[in-house]
Amino acid sequence: HVVHLLASPFYGGPERQMLGLAHYLPNDVRSVYLSFAEHGLAQPFVDEVRRQGYEGTLLRHNTPNMFASIREVAGELRRLQADVVCCSGYKPDLVGWRAARRVGIPVVSVSHGWTAVTWKVRRYEALDRCILRWMDAVVCVSKGQADKVRRAGVPDAKVVVIQNAIGEDAFVEPDAECRAEMMAWFSQPPHWLVGSAGRLSPEKGLAVFIEAAALVAEIRPTVGFVLFGDGPLRADLGRRIAERGLQGRFVMAGFRHDLQRFLPNLDVGVISSFTEGLPGFLLETGAACVPVVATSVCGVPEVIDEGRTGHLVVAGDAKALADRIVALLDSDAQRRAMGRAARDRVRSEFSFTTMGRQYYQLLSTVVGTARVS
C-alpha cells in the first residue's frame, strides 16, 4: 500500500508522473494520494486523482505549522495502513519523513529537481538536501539529478535512478483541424509554429525564449511562437513580448489539459530552462514526433542525442537558441528525421511500463527490508 505525499499548486509534471505510475504497478499495489491544499490550488490535482479511480485527500494543515502537519500526515498513514510513503518535493520530504518515522514505515523521496526560484525556496531546498540523507531511498528522475543528490551527501546505496516516463496516449499524430485552430490564434496565420510549455517561473528561462523568438522573427518573419502554461511570471513575460514587438506573433496559450492534442502540430519545440530534472515536455514532444532545441541542463542530454533527436545549446544563450531553431525551420527533411528519431527513442527508453517495473522492484525491496527489521 503506497501513499504519495505531494504539494501540488497545479497539475504539473511531478503530479502526472506519480499518478501515471499507479496505472503501471501490479494489481497487488494500492496507490493513494495526499496533497497539501496550497490555498486551494491542489484541488485540480486531487480531482484528477479521483477521476482516474484513486483515493485523493487534501490535507488540512500546512507549513509553517510543521507539528500539526506531521501529526495529520501520520494519522493518515495509520488510517490507510500504509506500507511506504513516497514524497515529491521539499515540503513533502520534510513532513513525510517525520510522519513515516512516527508511524514506523519506510519513506522514499522522489527527487524531481530543485529550482532555487526565491530565497524562501532556496532555504527549504537546502534543508531538503539534508533530509534526503535520512530517507530509506531517493529516486532521481534523471542521472543528472542523481549526481546532484550524491553531491548533497546522500549515500550512493540509497540513490536510485528511475527516469521520468510517458504513456502510449501521448503518441498522437498531427491533426489539420487542430493546426488550423492554432493558426487562428495569430493576427496573421504563420507558416511555421515553434512552441514551448511549462510553469511560467524563473527557472524555465522563458525570457530567453522570448529573446530568441525576437531574433528568429527578424530573419524568418512568418514564424509563430506559442507558450503553453501559467505561473507567477505571466504578466512579466507578456510585457517582454510587447517590448520585443512580438504582439500577434507570440501567443501565450495558458494552461491546457489537452496539451497533447496541440504538440504534434508544432514544427519545433523549445526548452530554455536553467535547471531541470527530466522535463515531461521533452518526452511529450518526442512522442509527438517533434524535434526540440533545448538547453543542456541536468537530465535533458539523457533524452536528446545532439544532431540526431534534437539540438542542445548552453543555458541563457538566446542567439544559439535562435540559430538552432532557424536551422531546423530551414530543413524539412532534417526536422522530419529528427522527429522520427526522437519518437523512437522515447518509445523504447521512457515507457511507463519500464518505470512501473523499476518502482515495484524498489518499493518491494524497501518494504520487505522494513518488515524483516
Buried (B, 14 or more C-beta within 10 A) or exposed (E): BBBBBBBBBBBBBBBBBBBBBBEBBEEEBBBBBBBBBBEEBBBBBBEBBEEBEBBBBBBEBBBEEBEBBBBBBBEBBBEBEBBBBBBBBBBBBBBBBBBBBBBEBBBBBBBBBBBBBEEEBEEBBEEBBEBBEBBBBBBBBBBBBBBBBBEBEBEEEBBBBBBBBBBEEBBBEEEEEBBEEBBEBBEEBBEBBBBBBBBBBBBBBBBBBBBBBBBBBEEBEEBBBBBBBBBEBBEEBBEBBEEBEBEEBBBBBEBBEEBBBBBBBBBBBBBBBBBBBBBBBBBBBBBBBBBBBBBBBBBBBBBBBEEEBBBBBEBBBBEBBBBBBBBBBEEEEBBEBBBEBBBEBBBEBBBBEBBBBBBBEBBBBBBEEBEEE
